[in-house]
Amino acid sequence: MPDSVHDKSTEPQINLGQIVGKDHKYELSVSNETSEDAAVRRSKEIADAELSRKMSYTLFCFALLIVSIVFVGCVYTFATGAADDKKWAAGIVSAIASGLVGFLVGQGKR
């Protein structure tokens, strides 16, 4: 028989039923991950989380800028525009205000 083929009957076997009593709770986990692989995985997860936070912050600032420009434009139109212009400007301003209130209320549930 070649050396590359291992006979399963000659390998030592462990009976977990004999080791663990009825009153003990154990958890068995098997992992092929080496400590180097785990360190690389953790550093990658940290980098991914940091990138995600930066992207979220950038998108939030961009959205805030755009909404602010629209809000100022609508307030200006409401103050100086004609009657028809004031109608749509008031609707947009109230939608922005209600969206802001909804956002702030949603933040309290975290």
C-alpha angles and dihedrals in degrees: 000000000000120000092239092067113076122206109229093207093065095053114095114252128206122215105210091193090067094047100045119062125210094257096054126090115203132172121212121204128175120201132175091197116117122212090256091052090048091051091050091047092050093048090049091050090049091050092047091050092049091050090048091052091049092049092048091049092048092049091047092052092046092050091047090052094049093046090048092052091049091046093051091046092051093047089050091049090047091052098044108018135096123271094267091048091051091055096059093037091055091050093052093046091051091048091052091047093049091047090053091050090049091050093050092047090049090053090061091062095063 
